[in-house]
Amino acid sequence: MVKDTAYYDILGINVDASAAEIKKAYYLEARIVHPDKNPGDPKAAENFQALGEAYQVLSDPEKREAYDKHGKAGVQPESMLDPSAVFGMLFGSEFFEEYVGQLALAYLSSVEFEDDSLDKEARMQKIQEKMKAFQKEREEKLTTILKNRLQLFVEGHNDDFINWANSEARRLSKAAFGEAMLHTIGYIYTRKAARELGKDRRYMKVPFLAEWVRGKGHRIKSQVMAASGAVSLIQIQDELKKVNQGENKEENIVKTLEDKKDAMLQYLWQINVVDIESTLSHVCLAVLKDPSVSKDVLVLQAKGLRKLGAIFQGTKGAYSRENSLRHENDKAISAGTSS
């Protein structure tokens, strides 16, 4: 017998819903009530907060059991992560869908609950096939969008392009994790463009070689950080299991979650960064090596991409957010330098 159905009602699910059904309900509902989708609704943040709390309780077996027995009184609010942060890390913001597409973690979450009848090996193979098709479609769509965005610069309307880019950066900086996302996107744009512009048909000049080495080092660093983040999340999970076996387990779990929640978000961000950077690297390569346009157009696309990346990297968030996750220095890249 469930004492309180409020959290189930918020997610629109039955009290006997499976873990997969809870995850799917949260994903679908969050896309509807997210503040980014409801800028004129004064209650949007409150509704999203309530949805996030419901998901975090019902997606955790122990919290769900405590909630079913005692209602909201059985759940410690101090153990809650910021719902905006959770959704931003798992699913990304719709502000950035035309720049990075749907994040792999988000798509993987949706794939996982589609078919529970297969054995583990067949299930993994099916998921990998779907992920490969998803990524191909994602990169093709982003390539088309990016080429269209650079067209203004290619046609010689440099001032209009810069004004649009600055306006776009200001708009995107208002989203959850906006500043961190802009800096990540901007970094890949500038590095890939600089590498292409530094090439010489006869031999590798020093600027190109330097960009190649720098890009290689950054990619390795991101991959190491992502691996470290995944390991750290597993360690936190193991730590919570140990705490759950000791005395005063509820109090200790709350304290552990409170102490680790910022770190957990940081680790999730590290994992997402590799996905974003890898995807955008492929997208930039497709744009900068497009065989359907002339060499002169490719050079202009590279210069426009470098300009856009510089503007994005120079962006500061419209307001300070605890979940920005990237501690950039105060020196912004000048967006007004000539190409």
N, C-alpha and C positions, 0 to 999 in steps of 0.2 A: 504494500500500500504506500503510495507516494503522498507525503504530507502536503507538498506545495508544487503546483504544476506551472508556476509563473515562468520559469526559465524554459520549459518545454514549449509553452505557448509563444514566447518571444521568437523561438526558432521555428515554430510551426510544425512541430513533430509530436509523435506519440510518446508516452512515457516509457515504452518498451523499445524505442528506436535504437538501432545498432550504432556502433562508433562511426561506421562509414556514412550512415544516414545523417548523423549529427554534423559531420564534417561538410557534407554536401549542402545541408541546409544553411550552415553558417556562410559558406562561400557564396551561395546564391543570394541570400538575404543581405549580406554585407555589401555586395555590389549595388544593391538598391538603396540602402540607407546610409551609405558612406557620405560624410560631409562634403567630399569633393563633388558628389553627384547632386547635392541639395544645398547649394550656396545661399539660397534665400530663405531657408528653413531655420528659424531660431532654435528649434528642438532637435536638429539633425545630430549635433554632437552628443546630446543626451541619449537619443535613440541608439546611436552607434555604440555608446558606452554600455548601455543595457544589453545590447546584442553580444558584445564582446565578453561581458561578464557571464552571460548565459553559456556561451560556447566554452569558455575556460573552465567552468564548473562541470558541465556535462561531458566534456571531452576527456576529463580526468576521472578514471574509475573510482578512486577513493573519494574525491570531492563529490562526485555524483552520488555515491552511496550515502555520504553524510548529508547531502542536500535532500535526498529522497526520504531519509529518516527524520530530519530535524528542520527542513526548510532552509531559508537563507540564514537563519541563526546558526546553522551547523557549518557554515562556510566562512572562513576568515577573509575579509576584504583586503587585508594587507598582503595576501599572497597573489593578488591579481596583477598581471602585467597590463600596461596601457593597451587597450584594444586597438587603437590607431597604430601603435607600433607593431603589434602582432599581425594585423592585417597587411600593413605596409611591407613587412618582411616576407610574409608567406605569399601574398598575392600581388604586391606592387600597387601603384596608384594608377587610376585611369588617366590621370594627367599625362603619364609617360608612356602609355600604350603605343603611341605612334613613333616613339623613339626606341624603346627596348622590347616592345611586344609583351605578351603574357610571359611572366617569369617561369622558368622550368619547374621550380618548386611548386608553383600554383598549379601548373598543368599536371604535374605528377600527382598532386593531391586529388585532382578530379579523375584521373585515370584509375587510381587505386580502388575506388569503390564501384567501378563499373561491372566487374564480373568476379564473383567470389567462388565460382564453381570449379575453376581450374586448379591443378596441382601447382606447387610453388614454381617449379622450373618452367612449365608452360605459361604460367602467369607472368613471370619475369620476361620471357621472350616476347610475349604479347605487348607488355608495357614498353620494352625497348623498341619494338617496331613502331608503336604509336608515337613514342618520343621522337624517333628519327623523322617520321613524316611531319609531326608538329613543328620540329625545328626547321625543316626545309621550307615549309609554308611561311613560318615566322620570318625567316631571313629574306625570302623573296618579297614579301609584303613590305618589310622595312626598307629594302633596297629601293623599291619604287617610290616610297614616300620620301626618302632622303634625296633622291635624284630630283624630284619635283621641288623640294625645298631649296635646292642649290640653283635652280633654274634662273631665279632672279639675279643672282650674282653672275652666272654665266652670260646672261644677256646684257651685262654692263650696268645694271642698276645697283651699284655698290652701296650708295647711301640708303636706298630703300631697304636693301638686304640687311644692313647693319641696324637700322631702326627696328625692323621686324625682329631680328635676333635678340636685341636688347629687351624689347617688349615681351617676347616669348620667354626669355630667361626670368624676367620679373614675375610673369604669370606662373611659371613652373616652380619657382622658389617658394611659393605659398603652399605647395602640396606637402603632405607628410613625407619626410626624408627628401624634400625637394633639393636642398643645397647639396646633400651627399650624392644624389642621383645626377644632378647637373655636372658636378665635378668629375664624376666617373665617366659620364658620356663625353664631356669636354676633353678629358685626357685622351681617350681613344681617338676621337676626331683629330686632335692636333698631332698626335704621334703618327697616326697612319698617313695623314696628309704630308707631314714633314718628311716622312720616310720616302713617300712617292716623289715629292718635289726635290729630294736630295739625290735622286738617282741620275746616273749618266749612262748612256747606251754603250760606251766603250769600256768603262771600268768603274769600280766602286770608288767614288770620291770619299774623302774623310767625313763630310756631313752625313752622307747616307750610311756609312759604316757605323758612325756614332749613334744614329737613330736606331739602327738594327740592334746594336748591342744594348742600348737603353731599353728598347721595347722588349727584347728577350729577357733582360733582367727583371723588368716589371712583371712580365707574365709569370715567370717562375716564382716571384715573390707573392703574387696574388694566389697562385695555386698552393703554395706552402701555407699561406694564411688560411685558405679555405680548408685545407686538410687539418690544420691545427684547430680551426673552429669546430669542425665535425668531431674531432677527438675530444675537444673540451666539452661539447654538448653531451657526449657519451659519459664523460667523467662526472658531469653534474647530475646526470640521470642515475649513475651508480651511487653518487653521494646521497641523493634523495632516497634511494632504496635502503641504504644503511641507516639513515636517520629514521626511516619509517619502522625499522626493527627495534629501535631503542626505546628508552623511557621518554615520557613527555613528547611523543612523536608529533602530535599536531602542532605544538608550540615550536618544536625544532624545525618542522617542515616549513612553517610560515617564515621563520627566521632565515632559513637557507634560501628560500625563493626570493625573499626580500633582498638578501645580500647578493644573489646571483642574477637577478633579472636583467640588470643593465648589461652584464657580461653575456647573457644568453642572446640578447638582441644583437650585440656586437658580433657574436659568432654566426648568427643567421645572416647578418649583413655580409660577412666575409665570404660565406658560401654563395650568396646572390651575386656578389661582385664578379666572381669568376664566370658565372653564367652570362652576365651583362657584357663583360669585356670580350668574351669569346664570340658571342653573337654579333656585337658591333664590329669586331675585327673582320669577320666574314662579310658583313654588310658593306663596310668601307672598301674592302678589297673588290667587291662586285661593282661598286660605283666607280672606283678609281681605275679599274681595268676593263671598263665596259667596251667591248669590241665594236659596238654599233655606232660609236661617236669618234670624232677625229682626235688627234693628239692634242690640238690646241684646246678643245673642249675639256679633255681630261685634265689638262693643266689648270684650267679655270675652275673645274670642279674641286680639284685638290686645294686651290687657294681659298675657295669659298668654304670648304670644309674646315680648313685651318682657322679661318676667321670665326666661324660659328663655334668651334671648339674653344677658342680663346675667350670668347664672350661668355660661354657657359662656365668655363673654369674660373672666370673672374667674378662670378655671381656670389653674392652674400644673401643669406636667407632674409626674407622680409621681417622676420621676428625670430628670436632665439628659441630653439627647440631642444629639449633634453634628448630627444631621439634622433638628432641630426646625425650622430654617430661618426662624423668626420671632423676632426679638430684641425681645420685649415689655419694657416697663418694669416695675418692681417693684410698681407700684400696681395692685392688683386691683380690679375693679368690685365693690362690695358686693352680695352676693346676698341680703342680708337686708332691704333697704329695702322699704317698703310700696308697694303698687301704686297 
